[in-house]
Amino acid sequence: MRTQGKRKYVDRNTVVVADVGKKATKPRKRFYDELVVAALLKIWLIMDCLCGKRLAPMMQEVVPLLKKHKEIRIDETTEGT
């Protein structure tokens, strides 16, 4: 409680003010590996940056077509996740 509102000077231009009410957040663990994220990014760009709500239902139809026309190359393990 005694750190509430105290200022900590990191350098000349940066000041940190303590707030007891805020809790430190831990970074989330990655759910997908880098290969899946790279493939998803490429598909997302090919589909003209379609929102996730509309892209997700289309993935089962789009991925085989993109593989057939050699737009993307992904292996079965990446495709399954």
N, C-alpha and C positions, 0 to 999 in steps of 0.2 A: 504494500500500500504506500510505502514512503517514496516509491519511484514514480508514482502517478504525477504526470505533468512536468516532470523534470526534463531538462534539455541536455542532450549529449551532442557535442560538436564533433563530427567525424572529420571534417576539414573546414576550410574557410567558408565554403558555399553550402555545405550540407549539415543540417541539424536534424536530429532524431528526437522526437518527443515521446516519452514513455506513456503507454496506455495499458493499464492493468486489465481492462475488460477484453482486450483482444488476445487471442491465443495464437500461438505459432502453428502454422499449417505445415504438414509434411507433404512432400511431393508424392503424387500417386505413382504406383508401380505401372509400368507399361503393360498394356493388355495385348498389343500386337507388336511383332518384331519389325525390324526395319524393312525387310522384303515385302511384307504385307502392306505397310504404310506407303512404300514407293509404288506398288502396284495400284493401290487404291487412289493415290494422288494422280497417277497417269490416267486411270479410268475417269476420275472426276474431271480432269481437264478435257478429255476427249468428249465427255458428255456436256461440255460447255458450263462447267461449274454449277451443276445442278445441286439443289439443296439435299441434305442427307435424308430428309423425310421422303423425298421422291426418288432418290437414287437407290436406297436400300431395297425396295421391292423389285427394281429392275435388274439388280445385279445378277440374278440367276439366268436371266435371258441374255444380258449384254456380254458377260464374260465369255461364254462359248462363241458368240459371234465375233468378238474382237480377236479371240485366239484363232478362229477360222480364217479371218482376213489378215492375220499376222500384224495386227496393230499392237498387241501386247504379247509378251512371252513370259509365262509364269508356270511353275511346276505344280503338281497336284497337291502338295502339302500347303503351298501358299494359297492355292485356289480354295482349299477346303476350310481355311480359317476365316 
